[in-house]
Amino acid sequence: MSDVAWWQPHANRATTHPAMRRVRSNGSAAFIAVVIFTFILLLSPQNWFPALAPFRIALMAAGAATVCLLWDRWRQRATLLHINKELLVSAALAAWAILTLPLSLWPGGSFNILTDPYLKALTIFWLLSNIVTSVPRLRFVAVSLFLCTVPLAAGGLKNFMTGKHVVNGDRILGYNTALTLNPNDMALMLNLVIPLGVAIFLNTTRSSIRIFCLLVIAFDVVGVILTFSRAGFLSLATICVVYSVKLFQRASDRKWAVAVLLLTLVFLPLLPSTYVDRISTIRSIDADPTGSAQARWRDSVAAIHFVTEHPIIGAGIGMDILALNQVRGPQWKQVHNIYLQYAVDLGLPGLIMFLILFWGVFRAARSSRQRAASVPELRSLFLLTEALEVSLIVFLVAGFFHPVAYHFYFFYIGGLALAARSATDDAISRTNLVEDSRPRLSVLTTLDEESRWRPSSAGVIA
């Protein structure tokens, strides 16, 4: 009966559209598990409630998301995992890390880094790209990440007010979780999420939501400043510059670019003198009284020296500390540079594969933004993909100052960028479907309408 009813006006064409079938294969249970994992990843409730620690709730949430996704895909007779070039490159990078494991300076230590956190980060990278495949889901994850920054910044502010500092240092502790306990890491996390807050702000027209977004963004900026992180300052400046250029190019958003510039000029003189002194050491490494900038420069030089001697097979994943100890003596410190970290650990092949992966993810976000820009109905998606593009630029800059090559920072934002590409495909397909379903006058209908007023040839002859 369904085969002969395709022509009926009330037939739902969306149910047979390929894009709709693809989205339906992604179950809501897997998405809910991914959202729960996100909150656990950023907020670590097990640190506040120790009774949760034995249950390994983060691993349970990620495992539940994986099982629910595969089960739903199998039940729908769909492809279990949608594989793209970026996922293949990430798999090749992991395979290279495994192949070089026996040649590591410490195979046991490399195995630990490989299983935790690297393979976990890659798993979330794959899950996000396969689950967050619609605009509502992408928006929900963006809002969730943005809301999570409130307790992160609040934790930093509390530590600042109570004088909780890092061991043997005068800088505050971050929020009590593995990703943000270090002040530099907390600044990185806040800076990666701030662009998503900007997208939410620009997309809404309700004054109450806009005021809330502005307050949270301002709170996050204060959190970045309180970390006294030089890399955090550069990342924050990157956000301001990139967004100012983008907003100024759009007439509808130009006023916000002017507002950012004015606020920057107003609040720069209000920064603490100690913060300005620390940031000024960016221009002059020797001016840093703590010796931190000088030590990191020496570590970078030592890392380059190691790479020149071991260009193909590096020290093994996560073994940059041992490699630097061989070059400049035992100081047991990592190289604070993601790109040198890959080069030292996995050789130039590892660095090249990571750069290819980064470019593929960035291109996915950029192409999604460009395609969404041509459809006025997809402004929300356009702003979200633009925010992901800005976040990736932030990570590109911050990568020169952070030793976080194998952690979740890049792989979470990168996974969302790949998910945005799928969401863009779905949204454009839906938009085209709506356009196609709008009533149009056929040629026969047009001729019939014209015949109502056009005099017949028989009447003229008569």
C-alpha positions as CSV (number, residue, x, y, z in Angstrom):
1,M,0.0,0.0,0.0
2,S,2.9,2.4,0.8
3,D,4.3,1.8,-2.7
4,V,1.2,3.3,-4.4
5,A,0.7,6.1,-1.9
6,W,3.8,8.1,-2.6
7,W,1.9,10.7,-4.6
8,Q,-0.5,11.6,-1.8
9,P,-0.1,15.3,-0.6
10,H,0.1,14.2,3.1
11,A,3.0,11.8,2.6
12,N,5.9,12.6,4.8
13,R,8.8,12.8,2.4
14,A,11.3,13.5,5.2
15,T,11.0,10.0,6.5
16,T,12.6,8.6,3.3
17,H,15.3,11.3,2.9
18,P,18.8,9.9,3.4
19,A,19.9,12.6,5.7
20,M,16.9,11.9,8.0
21,R,17.7,8.2,8.1
22,R,21.3,9.0,9.0
23,V,20.2,11.3,11.9
24,R,17.7,8.7,13.2
25,S,20.5,6.1,13.4
26,N,22.1,8.2,16.2
27,G,20.1,7.4,19.3
28,S,19.3,9.8,22.1
29,A,20.7,7.5,24.7
30,A,24.2,7.8,23.3
31,F,23.9,11.6,23.2
32,I,22.7,11.8,26.8
33,A,25.7,9.7,27.8
34,V,28.1,12.0,26.0
35,V,26.5,15.0,27.7
36,I,26.9,13.3,31.1
37,F,30.5,12.5,30.3
38,T,31.1,16.2,29.4
39,F,29.9,17.4,32.8
40,I,32.0,14.7,34.5
41,L,35.1,15.6,32.5
42,L,34.9,19.3,33.3
43,L,33.5,19.3,36.8
44,S,34.8,16.0,38.3
45,P,32.0,15.4,40.9
46,Q,34.0,12.4,42.1
47,N,36.6,14.8,43.6
48,W,33.8,16.5,45.6
49,F,32.0,13.3,46.5
50,P,34.7,10.6,47.1
51,A,32.1,7.9,47.3
52,L,31.7,8.2,43.5
53,A,35.4,7.6,42.8
54,P,35.4,3.7,42.9
55,F,32.7,3.7,40.2
56,R,34.8,5.5,37.6
57,I,31.8,7.4,36.4
58,A,33.6,9.1,33.5
59,L,34.6,5.7,32.1
60,M,31.1,4.4,32.6
61,A,29.5,7.4,30.8
62,A,31.9,7.0,27.8
63,G,31.4,3.3,27.7
64,A,27.6,3.7,27.8
65,A,27.8,6.2,24.9
66,T,29.8,3.7,22.9
67,V,27.5,0.8,23.6
68,C,24.4,2.8,23.0
69,L,25.7,4.2,19.7
70,L,26.8,0.8,18.3
71,W,23.6,-0.9,19.5
72,D,21.4,1.7,17.9
73,R,23.4,1.6,14.6
74,W,23.2,-2.2,14.5
75,R,19.5,-2.1,15.3
76,Q,18.9,0.4,12.5
77,R,21.0,-1.7,10.1
78,A,23.2,1.4,9.7
79,T,26.9,1.8,9.4
80,L,28.4,1.3,12.8
81,L,30.8,4.2,12.6
82,H,30.9,6.9,9.9
83,I,34.6,7.0,9.0
84,N,36.1,10.1,7.5
85,K,39.6,11.2,6.6
86,E,40.2,12.9,10.0
87,L,39.3,9.8,11.9
88,L,41.6,7.7,9.7
89,V,44.5,10.1,10.4
90,S,43.8,10.0,14.1
91,A,43.8,6.2,13.9
92,A,47.1,6.3,12.0
93,L,48.6,8.6,14.7
94,A,47.5,6.1,17.4
95,A,48.9,3.2,15.4
96,W,52.2,5.0,15.1
97,A,52.3,5.5,18.8
98,I,51.7,1.8,19.4
99,L,54.3,0.7,16.8
100,T,57.0,2.9,18.4
101,L,56.0,1.6,21.9
102,P,58.8,-1.1,22.1
103,L,61.4,1.6,21.2
104,S,60.3,4.0,23.9
105,L,62.7,5.2,26.5
106,W,60.3,3.7,29.0
107,P,57.8,1.4,27.4
108,G,55.7,1.0,30.5
109,G,55.3,4.7,31.0
110,S,54.4,5.1,27.3
111,F,51.8,2.4,27.6
112,N,50.2,4.3,30.5
113,I,50.1,7.5,28.6
114,L,48.7,5.7,25.6
115,T,45.8,4.2,27.5
116,D,45.2,7.1,29.7
117,P,44.6,9.8,28.5
118,Y,45.4,9.4,24.8
119,L,43.1,6.6,23.7
120,K,40.3,8.0,25.9
121,A,40.6,11.3,24.2
122,L,40.6,9.7,20.8
123,T,37.5,7.7,21.8
124,I,35.6,10.9,22.7
125,F,36.9,12.4,19.4
126,W,35.3,9.5,17.5
127,L,32.1,9.5,19.6
128,L,31.4,13.3,19.2
129,S,31.8,13.1,15.4
130,N,29.3,10.3,15.2
131,I,26.7,11.4,17.8
132,V,26.4,15.2,17.8
133,T,25.2,15.2,14.2
134,S,22.3,17.8,14.3
135,V,22.1,21.5,15.1
136,P,20.0,21.0,18.3
137,R,22.5,18.5,19.7
138,L,25.5,20.8,18.7
139,R,23.8,23.7,20.4
140,F,23.0,21.7,23.5
141,V,26.6,20.6,23.9
142,A,27.8,24.2,23.4
143,V,25.4,25.5,26.1
144,S,26.5,22.7,28.4
145,L,30.2,23.5,28.0
146,F,29.5,27.2,28.5
147,L,27.6,26.6,31.7
148,C,30.4,24.4,33.0
149,T,32.8,27.3,32.8
150,V,30.9,29.1,35.7
151,P,32.1,26.7,38.4
152,L,35.6,26.6,36.8
153,A,36.0,30.3,37.0
154,A,34.3,30.4,40.4
155,G,36.8,27.8,41.7
156,G,39.7,30.0,40.5
157,L,38.2,33.1,42.1
158,K,37.7,31.2,45.4
159,N,41.3,30.1,45.4
160,F,42.5,33.6,44.7
161,M,40.4,35.0,47.5
162,T,41.6,32.3,50.0
163,G,45.2,32.3,48.9
164,K,45.4,28.7,47.6
165,H,48.5,28.5,45.4
166,V,50.3,25.9,43.5
167,V,53.1,24.0,45.4
168,N,56.2,26.2,45.7
169,G,54.6,29.0,43.7
170,D,52.7,32.2,44.0
171,R,50.0,31.5,41.4
172,I,46.5,30.2,42.3
173,L,45.3,26.7,41.9
174,G,42.7,26.1,39.3
175,Y,39.4,24.2,39.6
176,N,39.8,20.8,41.4
177,T,39.9,18.5,38.3
178,A,42.7,17.0,36.3
179,L,42.0,19.2,33.3
180,T,42.0,22.5,35.2
181,L,43.9,22.2,38.5
182,N,47.0,23.7,36.9
183,P,46.3,27.4,36.3
184,N,47.7,27.3,32.8
185,D,45.3,24.4,31.9
186,M,42.3,26.2,33.4
187,A,43.1,29.3,31.4
188,L,43.3,27.1,28.3
189,M,39.9,25.5,29.0
190,L,38.2,28.8,29.6
191,N,39.6,30.3,26.4
192,L,38.5,27.3,24.3
193,V,34.9,27.6,25.5
194,I,34.5,31.4,25.5
195,P,33.9,31.5,21.7
196,L,30.9,29.2,22.2
197,G,29.6,31.7,24.7
198,V,30.0,34.5,22.2
199,A,28.0,32.4,19.6
200,I,25.2,31.8,22.1
201,F,25.1,35.6,22.9
202,L,25.0,36.6,19.2
203,N,22.3,34.0,18.4
204,T,19.7,35.1,21.0
205,T,17.5,38.1,20.9
206,R,16.2,37.8,24.5
207,S,17.7,40.5,26.7
208,S,17.8,38.3,29.8
209,I,19.8,35.6,28.0
210,R,22.2,38.1,26.5
211,I,22.9,39.7,29.9
212,F,23.5,36.3,31.4
213,C,25.9,35.4,28.6
214,L,27.8,38.7,29.0
215,L,28.1,38.0,32.8
216,V,29.4,34.5,32.2
217,I,31.9,35.6,29.5
218,A,33.1,38.4,31.8
219,F,33.4,35.9,34.7
220,D,35.4,33.6,32.4
221,V,37.7,36.4,31.4
222,V,38.4,37.3,35.0
223,G,39.1,33.6,35.6
224,V,41.7,33.6,32.8
225,I,43.3,36.8,34.3
226,L,43.5,35.4,37.8
227,T,45.6,32.4,36.6
228,F,48.4,34.9,35.6
229,S,48.9,32.7,32.6
230,R,50.9,34.3,29.7
231,A,49.6,31.7,27.3
232,G,46.1,32.4,28.6
233,F,46.6,36.1,27.9
234,L,47.8,35.4,24.4
235,S,44.8,33.1,23.8
236,L,42.4,35.7,25.2
237,A,43.9,38.3,22.9
238,T,43.5,35.9,20.0
239,I,39.8,35.6,20.7
240,C,39.4,39.4,20.8
241,V,41.4,40.0,17.6
242,V,39.7,37.2,15.5
243,Y,36.2,38.0,16.6
244,S,36.7,41.8,16.1
245,V,37.7,41.1,12.5
246,K,34.9,38.7,11.9
247,L,32.2,40.9,13.5
248,F,33.4,44.0,11.8
249,Q,33.0,42.4,8.5
250,R,29.2,41.8,9.1
251,A,27.1,44.9,9.2
252,S,24.6,43.4,11.5
253,D,27.2,42.5,14.1
254,R,29.6,45.5,13.6
255,K,28.4,47.2,16.8
256,W,29.6,44.3,18.9
257,A,33.1,44.6,17.4
258,V,33.2,48.3,18.4
259,A,31.9,47.3,21.9
260,V,34.7,44.8,22.3
261,L,37.3,47.4,21.3
262,L,35.9,50.0,23.7
263,L,35.6,47.6,26.6
264,T,39.2,46.5,26.0
265,L,40.4,50.1,26.1
266,V,38.4,50.8,29.3
267,F,39.5,47.7,31.3
268,L,43.2,47.4,30.2
269,P,44.3,50.2,32.6
270,L,42.5,48.4,35.5
271,L,44.6,45.3,35.3
272,P,46.8,44.7,38.3
273,S,50.4,45.9,38.0
274,T,51.7,42.4,38.9
275,Y,49.7,40.9,36.1
276,V,51.0,43.5,33.6
277,D,54.6,42.8,34.8
278,R,54.2,39.1,34.2
279,I,52.6,39.5,30.8
280,S,55.4,41.9,29.7
281,T,57.9,39.1,30.0
282,I,56.4,37.7,26.8
283,R,58.5,40.3,24.9
284,S,61.6,39.8,27.0
285,I,62.3,36.3,28.3
286,D,65.2,37.4,30.4
287,A,63.0,39.8,32.3
288,D,61.0,37.0,34.0
289,P,62.1,37.1,37.7
290,T,60.7,33.6,38.4
291,G,63.0,32.0,35.7
292,S,60.0,30.2,34.2
293,A,60.3,31.8,30.8
294,Q,64.0,31.1,30.6
295,A,63.6,27.5,31.6
296,R,60.9,26.9,29.0
297,W,63.1,28.4,26.3
298,R,66.0,26.1,27.3
299,D,63.6,23.2,27.2
300,S,62.4,24.1,23.7
301,V,66.0,24.3,22.5
302,A,66.8,21.0,24.1
303,A,63.7,19.5,22.4
304,I,64.8,20.7,19.0
305,H,68.2,19.3,19.6
306,F,66.7,15.9,20.4
307,V,64.5,15.9,17.3
308,T,67.5,16.6,15.1
309,E,69.2,13.5,16.4
310,H,66.0,11.3,16.4
311,P,63.9,12.6,13.5
312,I,62.0,9.4,12.8
313,I,61.6,7.3,16.0
314,G,61.2,9.6,19.0
315,A,61.5,9.0,22.7
316,G,58.1,7.3,22.8
317,I,54.7,8.7,23.6
318,G,54.8,10.8,26.7
319,M,58.5,10.4,27.2
320,D,59.6,14.0,26.4
321,I,60.6,14.4,30.0
322,L,63.2,11.6,29.8
323,A,64.4,12.9,26.4
324,L,65.0,16.4,27.8
325,N,66.8,14.8,30.7
326,Q,69.3,13.2,28.3
327,V,70.0,16.5,26.5
328,R,70.1,19.1,29.3
329,G,70.4,17.1,32.5
330,P,67.7,15.7,34.9
331,Q,65.2,18.4,35.6
332,W,62.0,16.2,35.1
333,K,60.0,18.8,33.2
334,Q,58.0,18.6,30.0
335,V,58.5,20.7,27.0
336,H,55.7,23.3,27.0
337,N,55.0,23.1,23.3
338,I,52.5,20.6,21.8
339,Y,54.3,20.5,18.4
340,L,57.7,19.8,20.0
341,Q,56.0,17.3,22.2
342,Y,54.8,15.3,19.2
343,A,58.1,15.7,17.5
344,V,60.1,14.5,20.5
345,D,57.8,11.6,21.4
346,L,56.7,10.4,18.0
347,G,59.3,11.9,15.7
348,L,58.6,14.0,12.7
349,P,56.0,11.4,11.3
350,G,54.0,11.9,14.5
351,L,54.2,15.7,14.2
352,I,53.2,15.7,10.5
353,M,50.2,13.4,11.2
354,F,49.0,15.7,14.0
355,L,49.3,18.8,11.8
356,I,47.4,17.0,9.0
357,L,44.7,16.1,11.6
358,F,44.5,19.6,12.9
359,W,44.2,21.0,9.4
360,G,41.5,18.5,8.5
361,V,39.5,19.4,11.6
362,F,40.0,23.2,11.1
363,R,38.9,22.8,7.4
364,A,35.8,21.0,8.6
365,A,34.8,23.9,10.8
366,R,35.6,26.5,8.2
367,S,33.7,24.7,5.4
368,S,30.7,24.3,7.7
369,R,30.7,28.0,8.5
370,Q,30.9,28.9,4.9
371,R,28.1,26.7,3.8
372,A,25.9,27.8,6.7
373,A,26.5,31.4,5.8
374,S,24.7,31.0,2.5
375,V,21.5,30.0,4.2
376,P,19.8,32.7,6.3
377,E,17.8,30.1,8.3
378,L,21.0,28.6,9.6
379,R,22.4,31.6,11.5
380,S,22.5,29.6,14.7
381,L,24.7,26.9,13.0
382,F,26.8,29.6,11.3
383,L,27.6,31.2,14.7
384,L,28.4,27.8,16.3
385,T,30.7,26.7,13.5
386,E,32.4,30.2,13.6
387,A,32.9,29.7,17.3
388,L,34.5,26.3,16.8
389,E,36.8,27.8,14.2
390,V,37.9,30.5,16.6
391,S,38.4,27.9,19.4
392,L,40.7,25.9,17.0
393,I,42.7,29.1,16.2
394,V,43.0,29.6,20.0
395,F,44.4,26.1,20.4
396,L,46.8,26.6,17.5
397,V,48.3,29.6,19.3
398,A,48.1,28.1,22.8
399,G,49.8,24.9,21.5
400,F,53.2,26.7,21.5
401,F,52.9,27.1,25.3
402,H,51.2,24.0,26.7
403,P,52.3,20.3,27.2
404,V,48.8,18.9,26.5
405,A,49.3,16.9,23.3
406,Y,47.4,13.8,24.4
407,H,44.7,15.3,26.5
408,F,41.1,16.1,25.8
409,Y,41.4,19.8,25.0
410,F,42.0,19.5,21.2
411,F,40.2,16.3,20.7
412,Y,36.9,17.5,22.3
413,I,36.8,20.7,20.2
414,G,38.0,18.8,17.1
415,G,35.3,16.2,17.6
416,L,32.7,19.0,17.7
417,A,34.1,20.5,14.5
418,L,33.7,17.2,12.7
419,A,30.2,16.8,14.3
420,A,29.4,20.3,13.0
421,R,30.2,19.2,9.5
422,S,27.6,16.4,9.8
423,A,25.1,18.8,11.4
424,T,25.6,21.2,8.5
425,D,24.9,18.4,6.0
426,D,21.8,17.5,7.9
427,A,20.6,21.1,8.3
428,I,21.1,21.9,4.6
429,S,19.4,18.7,3.6
430,R,16.4,19.6,5.8
431,T,16.3,23.2,4.4
432,N,16.4,21.9,0.8
433,L,13.7,19.4,1.7
434,V,11.5,22.2,3.0
435,E,12.1,24.2,-0.1
436,D,11.2,21.3,-2.3
437,S,8.0,20.6,-0.4
438,R,6.7,24.2,-1.0
439,P,3.8,24.3,-3.5
440,R,4.8,25.3,-7.0
441,L,2.7,25.9,-10.1
442,S,3.4,23.2,-12.6
443,V,3.5,23.9,-16.3
444,L,0.0,22.3,-16.8
445,T,-1.4,24.4,-14.0
446,T,0.1,27.6,-15.4
447,L,-1.4,26.8,-18.9
448,D,-4.7,26.1,-17.3
449,E,-4.7,29.4,-15.4
450,E,-3.8,31.3,-18.5
451,S,-6.6,29.7,-20.5
452,R,-9.2,31.2,-18.1
453,W,-8.6,34.7,-19.3
454,R,-7.1,34.2,-22.8
455,P,-9.8,34.4,-25.6
456,S,-10.2,31.2,-27.4
457,S,-9.2,31.0,-31.0
458,A,-12.6,29.6,-32.0
459,G,-14.3,32.8,-30.7
460,V,-11.9,35.0,-32.7
461,I,-12.5,33.1,-36.0
462,A,-16.3,33.3,-35.4
